[in-house]
């Protein structure tokens, strides 16, 4: 079965799909920076815009939620580690956990979740070819940077991530059919799964490179035309206005 995770492009008729990829990449960078480095109110604003983009993109909500669920153990470990070691000395505590550390961990987990939702909206509404052309456009003014090569590598990476995840799913199912899940030693299961997956991925990459070479693939391809419309500019201005309001209004109220 093909991988249908949240970071795979899905064709839909929505305003977010119709946006220029350069505008979406700029919004992703700005909102991601606000979510990770801004004050908490700015992170909340970025999360609200991420949810608005997810709803406006008409992507399947269930698919997105199921795809982001594997991040839950990582976020739990972040909260746990910050609760144990991030609160410093003194202050209220609950058992071994510092209340301040738990608050910091929850905030950091919220920031990471916001960035994950932003990434799911961007990759779910942008074709890999459009991502390649946007990277080429952003890097073209930078001297001494081979923008065609970097753009080609980015485009291939976006295309191959679902292939690798699908190979992982097939390898896991094949090993389970051969009784690997019955082994009690988890290290043995991880070692066998990792070795088989690495072999399948290398073979897949070899076939992929041969297919590209046989078709005369080159990094110096004709660039597709990108059009920055009024809707793209309006969306960027509204996002910037929302972030500015989230930044300045609380300080003005004081």
N, C-alpha and C positions, 0 to 999 in steps of 0.2 A: 504494500500500500504506500502511495506517495506521502511524503511528509507534508503535513498541513499545519505547521506550527505558526505562531504569531508573527515571525519574522520572514514570512514568505509572501511575495506579491500575489494579490488576489484582485482580479479584474472586477471593478464595480463602476457604476455611473454615479459619482459623487463629486461635490466641489473640491474635496481634498485630492482626489485622483487627478482632477483637471488642473491643479496648481502646477506652476513651473517647478521643476526639481531644484533649481537654484534657490528659489524662495523657501521651499520646504527645508532644504539643507541649512540655510541661514537661520530659520526659525528653530530648527532642531539644536543648532549650536547655541543660540541665545537662551532658549528655554532650558536646555541642559545645564548651561553655566549658572543660570538663576537657581535651578533646583539644587545643584550641588554646592555652590559657593555663596549663595545669597542668604539673607536672613530667613527665618522660618516662614514669615508671611509671604515672602517671594516664592519659596518652595511650594506653598499652598496654592498660590496663583498659577504657577507653572503646572501643577497637578490638575487644577481646574481646566486650564487650556488643553492639557493632554487628553482629559476625558471628553472635552467638547470636540476635539479633533477626532477622537475614536468614534463618537456618536455620529458626527457629520460624515465620516468616511464610509459608514454603513458596513464596516467589517463585522463578521460574526462575533458577537460578544463572548459566546461560549468558547469558541476556538481560541480567542485571545486569552481568556482567563485560564483555560486548561494549559495553554502553552507557557504562561508565566508562573504556573504553580511550582515547577521545579526550582524556582528562585526562592521559595519559601524557606527551605532549610538553610540556605545561605544567609538570608535576612535574620533568621532566628539565631544563628551563630553570631552574627554581628551584634545583635542586641545582648546576647549572653556575654560575649567578650567585653563589651563596653560596660555592662553592669558589674562585672567582676573587677575590671582593671581601669575603667575610665572615669571613675568618680573622684579619685584623689582621696586624701585623708580627711576625716571629719565629715560632718553633715549627716543627715538621716540615712539609715540603712535598713534593709529588710533581709535579715540573715546575713549571708555572704555578699549580698548584692547592694550596691550603692544606688539610692534613688536618683541622684544626679546622673550616674553612669547609665542607668536604665533609660532615663529621659534622653540622654545623648544618643544612645543606641537606637531607640525608637525613631528619633529624628533622622539619623543617618540611614536607617532602613527605609524610611519614607522617601528620602531623597533618591536612593537607589531604585525604588519601585517606580518613582516618577520618571526617571531616565529610561527605565525599561519600557514603560507605556509609550513614551515619546518615540523610542526606537521601533516599537511594534507598529505605531501609526505610520512612521516614515517608510519603513521597508514594506509594509503591507499595502501602501498606496503608490509606490514608486517603482517603475520597471527597472531592472538591473541596467539596461542600456541607458536609461535616463540618468541613473546614478553615475555611470561612467562619463557621460557627456557633461554633467554638472561638475565632476571632479576635474575634468579636462579644462573647463571654463575657469574655475577658480585658480588653477595652477598655471594657466597660460601666461599671466603677467610676471610670475616669479622667475627670476633668472637662474640659470644652471640647474633647473629641475626638468627632467624629461616628462612633460605632462602626459604625452601619449602613452608612455609605458606605465606610469603610475595609474592612469585612468583605466588602462586595460587590466592591470592587476586588481584594481578595486572591483571592476565589473566581473571578472572571473571569480573573485572571492565571494561576491554576493550570490553568484549563480551556483557555486559549488558547495556552499554551506548546507542547503537542503539535501544535496546529493550525499554528503557525508553522513548527515543525520539519518537519511533513509538507509544507507549501508549499515549504520549502527543498529537500526531496528531489525533489519533482515538478519544480521549476524547474531543478535541476541535471540531471535526466534529460532534460528537454525541450531544454535547451541542448546537452547532449552529443549528442542525436540530430540536432541542426542543425550539428554539426561544431565546436562551441566548443572541445572538448578538443584539437583539432588546432592551435590557435593556440599558437605558441611563447612568446609574451609572457604571462607569468603575470599581470601587472598588468591586461592587457586582459581576461583571463578573470575576474579578481576584480571588475573594474569592471562588466562586463556582468552577471555573476551578481548582484552587489549591487543594481544598478539594477532588474533584473527582479524580484528578490525583494521589494524595497521596494514596488514597484508592486503586486504580487500581495497582499502583506500589507495594504496600505492598502485595496485593493478588498475583501478579505476582512473587514476591520474595519468598513468601511462597510456591507456586507451584514449583518453581525452586529448592528450598532447599529440598522439598520432593522428587523430581525427582532425585536429586543427592544422597540423602540418600538411596533411593530404589535401586540405581545402585552400591552401595558400594563405593562411591567416597571418596578418601583419598588424603591428601596432599603429602603423600609419594609415589608418582607415579614414574615409570621408566622415567628418563630424556631422552629426545630425543637428538640424537647426532647432534652437530653443527660443521660445517667445515668452517674454515677461509681460503678462497682461495686467489690466487694471485690478482685477480681482486679487492677483498675487500681491500687488503693492498695498491694496486695502487690507488684506489679511495680515501682512507684516506690520503695517501701521497700527492696526487694532491690537495686535499682540504686544507691540512696544508700548502702546498707551496703557494697556492693562498692567504691564510690568512696572511702568512708571508710577501709576496710581498706587499699586501695592507697595512701592518703595517710599513714596513721599507722603501719602495721606496720613498714616499713623503719626509721623513726625510733625505734621502740621496740626493734628488734633492736640498734641501735647503743647 
